[in-house]
Each structure stands twice: as C-alpha cells, then as structure tokens.
Amino acid sequence: MISKIKMRLLAVIFIFILGNPGFSQTKTFSSLSKYEKRWAFFHPFASFKIKKHQKEMFAVYEEVKNKKLLDEFANGGKLDAFRHTFAMAYFSRFVSVKKLRKLGKAHEKGNFLQFLKSKMEDGEVPDSVSSVMDLKNNELGFALGDGLKRISVEELKQKIITQINLGTAFIIKRNKEGLYVDCEGNIIPAEKIKGTWKNSKCLVGSGS
C-alpha cells in the first residue's frame, strides 16, 4: 500500500507535469510560491480536481473579459473581482471551502513574495490592498457557491455579474480616467504606489 507521503509526492510530480493547481493561466507549477506548492502537497486530490476543472473556469473568465461584460481592469477592477468570486464559487462544487480558503491565503502569501521581488501579476506588482480585495472576493465566492451548487455554469456566471454590479463584491477605487485614487478621490501619484506594499489605494464596493 502506498504511504501518504509517497502519494503526495506522486501528486506533486503529476501536477508539475500538467501545470499549476491555482488561479493563474500564466504560471507553471515550478513558478508557484512555496506556499502554493505546500498546499498542493498536502491537498493532492483537491489539486487534481481544481486542475481538472480549471480550463472551464478560465474559459468563462475569458468570455466575460472578451465580451466586456464588466470593466477591463484585470487588476483591482470588476473583472478582477469576477475572476476571484467566480473561481471560488465554481471550484467549491468540487473542493471543500476549507481547502479552497487555505489555497486562497497561500496565493496571497505568494503575492507578497512577488512584491518583494517586484514581479507583476496581471500587469501590476501586488500590494496589500489588492490582497485584501482578493480575499474578500474569495469569501463572496464561497457564500454564493454554497447556495448555487445546482445551477448551470452560465447561470452562476450571470448571478455573480449581477452581484458585482449591485456592489456586493470589492474593487479598488479609480477615477473616470482609470487612475487610482485615495478614499477622498485624490489621484495617487505612481511613485507612491510603485514599490510599496501598503499604500493609499482605497477598497470600495463594486457598485462604485
């Protein structure tokens, strides 16, 4: 009988070959953070399930993006909020919320490491506000997913778009020109954002 350790090692090797078990289309398993790899090691079957259904999840996200059903901001905007909310709601059909919550936290810890190395995610270097935004939208995904497990993927997509437009999700405040502003509406100079983990970006409801 194969031991749990050997099974987990085999799982990690398998995932390494197939790709990552997370929420990025561009990352390979080898480029994931140590926190995400650790999650995959301790949750091999959940990793398999996410990987199995990942293609459909991203196909829905790409549809929303290409058809411009929300805004065009893949970082900090409604499109970003949709990716996290839909992913968690959708994956909760196959993996427990407890395990997904751990994966979400592992992903955000990895984003802090990306910040330290000045590496971009979705066109921008991560910061604390975007991390908080992602975690809050993950929780919305769990809440919606729990009550909408039996509806179709298309219906789930529409339900989440509706909730985002109603302001239930979270985004980072921008002005009409798409520039980041603080909670008082003042434009935040780029030099005060670049290279800072904590800054004056403002988290607001997605109906703003």
C-alpha positions as CSV (number, residue, x, y, z in Angstrom):
1,M,0.0,0.0,0.0
2,I,1.4,3.4,-1.0
3,S,2.1,5.7,2.0
4,K,0.5,9.2,2.2
5,I,3.9,10.8,1.8
6,K,4.6,8.8,-1.4
7,M,1.1,9.6,-2.7
8,R,1.6,13.3,-2.1
9,L,5.0,13.2,-3.8
10,L,3.5,11.4,-6.8
11,A,0.7,14.0,-6.9
12,V,3.1,16.9,-6.9
13,I,5.1,15.3,-9.7
14,F,1.9,14.8,-11.7
15,I,0.8,18.4,-11.1
16,F,4.2,19.6,-12.0
17,I,3.9,17.9,-15.4
18,L,0.3,19.1,-16.1
19,G,0.6,22.6,-14.7
20,N,-0.4,24.6,-11.7
21,P,-3.5,24.0,-9.5
22,G,-4.1,27.7,-8.8
23,F,-5.9,30.7,-10.3
24,S,-3.3,31.9,-12.8
25,Q,-3.3,31.0,-16.5
26,T,0.3,32.0,-17.0
27,K,2.1,30.3,-14.0
28,T,3.6,26.9,-14.2
29,F,3.8,24.7,-11.1
30,S,7.5,25.4,-10.8
31,S,6.9,29.1,-10.7
32,L,4.3,28.9,-7.9
33,S,5.2,30.2,-4.5
34,K,6.4,27.8,-1.8
35,Y,3.0,28.4,0.0
36,E,1.0,27.2,-3.1
37,K,3.3,24.2,-3.6
38,R,2.9,23.3,0.1
39,W,-0.9,23.5,-0.3
40,A,-0.7,21.2,-3.4
41,F,1.5,18.7,-1.4
42,F,-0.9,18.5,1.5
43,H,-4.1,18.5,-0.7
44,P,-3.2,16.4,-3.7
45,F,-6.8,15.2,-4.6
46,A,-8.1,18.8,-4.3
47,S,-5.3,19.9,-6.6
48,F,-6.3,17.2,-9.1
49,K,-9.9,18.4,-9.0
50,I,-9.0,22.0,-9.5
51,K,-6.7,21.2,-12.3
52,K,-9.4,19.1,-14.0
53,H,-11.9,21.9,-14.0
54,Q,-9.6,24.8,-14.3
55,K,-9.9,25.1,-18.1
56,E,-13.7,25.6,-17.9
57,M,-13.3,28.2,-15.2
58,F,-10.8,30.3,-17.2
59,A,-13.0,29.9,-20.4
60,V,-15.8,31.6,-18.5
61,Y,-13.5,34.3,-17.3
62,E,-12.1,34.9,-20.8
63,E,-15.7,35.2,-22.1
64,V,-16.5,37.9,-19.6
65,K,-13.3,39.6,-20.4
66,N,-13.5,39.4,-24.2
67,K,-17.2,40.4,-24.3
68,K,-16.5,43.3,-21.9
69,L,-19.4,42.2,-19.7
70,L,-17.8,44.2,-16.8
71,D,-14.9,46.6,-16.9
72,E,-11.4,46.0,-18.4
73,F,-9.4,46.0,-15.2
74,A,-7.8,42.6,-14.6
75,N,-6.2,44.0,-11.5
76,G,-8.3,45.9,-9.0
77,G,-11.5,46.2,-11.1
78,K,-14.8,44.4,-11.6
79,L,-13.1,41.9,-13.9
80,D,-10.6,41.0,-11.2
81,A,-13.4,40.7,-8.7
82,F,-15.2,38.4,-11.1
83,R,-12.2,36.1,-11.5
84,H,-11.8,35.5,-7.8
85,T,-15.5,35.3,-6.9
86,F,-16.4,33.0,-9.8
87,A,-13.3,30.8,-9.3
88,M,-14.1,30.2,-5.7
89,A,-17.8,29.7,-6.3
90,Y,-17.2,27.3,-9.2
91,F,-14.4,25.3,-7.5
92,S,-16.5,24.9,-4.3
93,R,-18.6,22.5,-6.4
94,F,-15.6,20.1,-6.3
95,V,-13.4,21.0,-3.3
96,S,-14.4,22.0,0.2
97,V,-14.5,25.6,1.2
98,K,-12.0,25.0,4.0
99,K,-9.4,23.7,1.5
100,L,-10.1,26.5,-1.0
101,R,-9.8,29.1,1.7
102,K,-6.3,27.8,2.5
103,L,-5.4,27.9,-1.2
104,G,-6.6,31.5,-1.5
105,K,-4.5,32.5,1.5
106,A,-1.5,30.6,0.2
107,H,-1.9,32.5,-3.1
108,E,-1.9,35.9,-1.4
109,K,1.2,35.0,0.7
110,G,2.8,34.1,-2.6
111,N,1.8,37.6,-3.9
112,F,3.8,39.2,-1.1
113,L,6.8,37.3,-2.2
114,Q,6.2,38.5,-5.8
115,F,6.0,42.1,-4.4
116,L,9.4,41.6,-2.6
117,K,10.9,40.5,-6.0
118,S,9.0,43.3,-7.9
119,K,7.3,40.6,-10.0
120,M,4.0,41.5,-11.7
121,E,0.7,39.7,-11.6
122,D,-1.9,40.7,-14.2
123,G,0.1,43.7,-15.2
124,E,0.8,45.1,-11.8
125,V,3.1,44.4,-8.8
126,P,0.9,43.1,-5.9
127,D,0.2,45.2,-2.8
128,S,-1.7,44.8,0.5
129,V,-4.9,46.4,-0.8
130,S,-5.2,44.1,-3.8
131,S,-4.5,41.2,-1.5
132,V,-7.3,42.2,0.9
133,M,-9.6,42.7,-2.1
134,D,-8.9,39.2,-3.4
135,L,-9.5,37.5,0.0
136,K,-12.8,39.4,0.4
137,N,-14.0,38.4,-3.1
138,N,-13.0,34.8,-2.4
139,E,-15.3,34.9,0.6
140,L,-18.1,36.2,-1.6
141,G,-17.5,33.3,-4.0
142,F,-17.8,30.8,-1.1
143,A,-21.1,32.4,0.0
144,L,-22.6,32.4,-3.4
145,G,-21.2,29.0,-4.4
146,D,-22.8,27.4,-1.3
147,G,-26.3,28.3,-2.3
148,L,-25.9,27.9,-6.1
149,K,-24.3,24.5,-6.5
150,R,-27.1,23.1,-8.6
151,I,-27.5,25.8,-11.2
152,S,-25.6,25.8,-14.6
153,V,-22.2,27.4,-15.0
154,E,-23.9,30.0,-17.3
155,E,-26.4,30.9,-14.5
156,L,-23.6,31.1,-12.0
157,K,-21.7,33.5,-14.2
158,Q,-24.8,35.7,-14.6
159,K,-25.6,35.6,-10.9
160,I,-22.0,36.7,-10.0
161,I,-22.0,39.5,-12.6
162,T,-25.3,40.8,-11.1
163,Q,-23.9,40.7,-7.6
164,I,-20.8,42.6,-8.7
165,N,-22.9,45.3,-10.4
166,L,-25.0,45.5,-7.3
167,G,-21.9,46.3,-5.3
168,T,-21.6,43.1,-3.3
169,A,-18.0,42.5,-4.4
170,F,-14.9,44.7,-3.7
171,I,-12.8,46.7,-6.1
172,I,-10.1,49.3,-5.8
173,K,-11.3,52.9,-6.3
174,R,-10.4,54.6,-9.6
175,N,-11.4,57.9,-11.2
176,K,-13.1,58.2,-14.6
177,E,-9.7,58.1,-16.3
178,G,-8.9,54.8,-14.7
179,L,-6.3,56.2,-12.3
180,Y,-6.1,55.0,-8.8
181,V,-7.4,57.5,-6.2
182,D,-7.5,57.5,-2.4
183,C,-10.7,57.4,-0.4
184,E,-11.1,61.1,-0.8
185,G,-10.8,60.9,-4.5
186,N,-7.3,62.3,-4.9
187,I,-5.1,60.8,-7.6
188,I,-2.3,58.7,-6.1
189,P,1.0,59.5,-7.8
190,A,2.6,56.5,-9.5
191,E,5.7,56.9,-7.4
192,K,3.7,56.4,-4.2
193,I,2.3,53.1,-5.4
194,K,5.4,51.6,-7.1
195,G,7.5,49.6,-4.7
196,T,5.1,49.9,-1.8
197,W,3.2,47.1,-0.2
198,K,1.0,49.4,1.9
199,N,-0.3,52.5,0.1
200,S,-3.3,54.8,0.0
201,K,-5.4,52.8,-2.5
202,C,-9.0,52.7,-1.4
203,L,-11.1,49.5,-1.3
204,V,-14.8,50.1,-2.2
205,G,-17.9,48.2,-3.1
206,S,-18.1,47.1,-6.7
207,G,-21.1,49.2,-7.3
208,S,-19.0,52.4,-7.0
